[in-house]
Amino acid sequence: MFRSIIFIFTLFLLGMSVAVSMLNSEIIEIDLYIKKFLGPIPLFLFISFLFGAFLTLLFFLSAYIKHKRENMSLRKTMKTKEDEIDSLRKNPLRDDH
C-alpha cells in the first residue's frame, strides 16, 4: 500500500515537473566567466540535477568504501579472536600445584 502511494506521488511530481518545464521554456544565458551557454531553462535544470546526483553518488561511494574496509578489518580481527578462543578451549586445564 505504501509503495503504491509513493509511486503515485512520484508520478505526480514527474507530471508537474514536465508541465512546469513545458510552460517555462525560455532561452536563458549562463555565464561561467570562461564561456557563455545559451539554452532553455529545463535543459539547465536537468543538467544541474544530473550533476547533483553524480556528486551525491560520489559521496555515497566514498562512505560505502570506507565502511566496507572497516567491516573487512573487523571481520579479520573477529576471525583471529575466534581462532584464539577455539585454541584455548581445546587445551586442557593444567593444574601445576
C-alpha positions in Angstrom: 0.0 0.0 0.0 2.8 2.4 1.0 4.7 1.6 -2.2 1.7 2.4 -4.4 1.3 5.8 -2.6 4.9 6.6 -3.2 4.6 5.5 -6.8 1.6 7.7 -7.4 3.3 10.7 -5.6 6.4 10.2 -7.8 4.3 10.2 -11.0 2.5 13.3 -9.8 5.8 15.1 -9.2 7.1 13.9 -12.6 4.0 15.2 -14.3 4.2 18.6 -12.5 7.9 19.0 -13.4 7.2 18.2 -17.1 4.2 20.7 -17.1 6.3 23.4 -15.4 9.2 22.9 -17.8 7.0 23.0 -20.8 5.4 26.3 -19.7 8.8 27.9 -18.9 10.9 27.0 -22.0 12.5 30.4 -22.3 16.1 30.7 -23.6 18.5 31.9 -20.9 22.2 32.6 -20.9 24.5 31.1 -18.3 27.8 33.0 -17.9 30.7 30.9 -16.4 33.4 33.6 -16.9 35.1 31.3 -19.4 32.2 30.6 -21.7 28.6 31.6 -22.1 25.9 29.0 -22.7 22.5 29.6 -24.2 19.7 27.2 -23.8 16.2 26.5 -22.4 15.6 26.6 -18.6 14.6 22.9 -18.4 17.9 21.8 -20.0 19.9 23.7 -17.4 17.7 22.3 -14.6 18.2 18.8 -15.9 22.0 19.2 -16.2 22.2 20.6 -12.6 20.0 17.7 -11.4 22.4 15.2 -13.0 25.4 17.0 -11.6 23.9 16.9 -8.1 23.0 13.2 -8.5 26.6 12.4 -9.6 28.1 14.3 -6.6 25.7 12.5 -4.3 26.8 9.2 -5.8 30.4 10.0 -5.3 29.9 10.9 -1.6 27.9 7.8 -1.1 30.5 5.6 -2.7 33.3 7.1 -0.6 31.4 6.4 2.6 30.4 2.9 1.3 34.1 2.0 0.5 35.2 3.3 4.0 32.6 1.2 5.8 33.4 -1.8 3.6 37.1 -1.6 4.5 36.2 -1.1 8.2 33.9 -4.1 8.0 36.7 -6.3 6.4 39.1 -5.2 9.1 36.7 -6.0 11.9 35.9 -9.4 10.4 39.6 -10.2 10.2 40.0 -9.2 13.9 37.0 -11.3 14.8 38.3 -14.3 13.0 41.6 -14.1 14.8 39.8 -13.8 18.2 37.6 -16.7 17.4 40.6 -18.9 16.4 42.3 -17.9 19.7 39.2 -18.8 21.7 38.9 -22.1 19.9 42.5 -23.0 20.6 42.1 -22.1 24.3 39.0 -24.4 24.5 40.9 -27.3 23.0 43.8 -27.0 25.5 43.2 -29.0 28.7 43.3 -27.1 32.0 46.6 -27.5 33.8 46.9 -27.8 37.5 50.6 -27.3 38.4 50.3 -27.3 42.2 
